[in-house]
């Protein structure tokens, strides 16, 4: 397999940035510098990086509450994300969204939707608007396999096909919807097969292989634009950490977790390079130092950020009274 070394290094850097950023968030959470809910993306980095590589700047992105990885891969500044996690005005959502509600209009990142499957109908609305305005855009909607149990999943796929909407549905199947194993909630565990019942083009891809994800996403977006119809990708993946920082994680066997760690996206990419005798060109040590500095600067930026004035707490919440 021919591998573009420059592309591989870019993928590796992005995945490593997400990994180290998440690890730092976990540490800061322990010091109570980050509060509220925190859902880590560790183990799933290849999906965000691969899909974002296929996306255009004009495309819209909608995610779940596990949204740090997609935000970083989309190009939102680490400083703005970290400040948001600290609840500071300099954050991408002015400190009001926190970990679960990242937002950035410049990159068309309409990100963290906390309600399971809540992002799917929103994606349909955005795609419908683009279609009506004849804009050459795709709306990319990320969600977990837990969304399959919700009515919005089925309604959204059905309408997307009926209305021929430019939506790329990306199911991040990490096998556990919070603490419920997929085999305990779905009689048909092949989500792509289930999606195809709505007459939508649907495929499965190895979500631990960034090159495989990127190719699948590029092919899907090209298909969406050619056929004026939605496409569904199921990315088979695994989160290495608990569902959230509040999760005691009593539902998974430790041996299963360790087995999946052997399929770490970073390891998979390095093995691909080693197979082509190009592993030494990755420059891991150099990337580690560069990313450590980026994260250190992001944390300092967040610590020195500004808390919103109490006088502004109602801003953006209530509409001003209209004088009759």
ABEGO torsion letter per residue (X at the ends): XBBBAAAAAAAAAAAAAAAAAAAAAAAAAAAGABBEBBBBABGAAAAAAAAAAABBAABBBBBBABAAAAAAAAGBBAAAAAAAAAGBAABAAGGAAEAABBBBAAAGBABBBABBGAAAAAAAAAAAAAAAAGBBBBBBBBBBAAAAABAAAAAAAAAAAAAGBBBBBBBBBAGBBEABBAAAABABABAAAAAAAAGBBBBBBBAABAAAAAAAAAAAAAAAAAAGBBBBBBBBBBBABBABAABAGAABBAAAAAAAAAABAAAAAAAAAAAAGAAAAAGAAAAAAAAAAAAAAAAAAAAABBBBBAAAAABGABBBBBBX
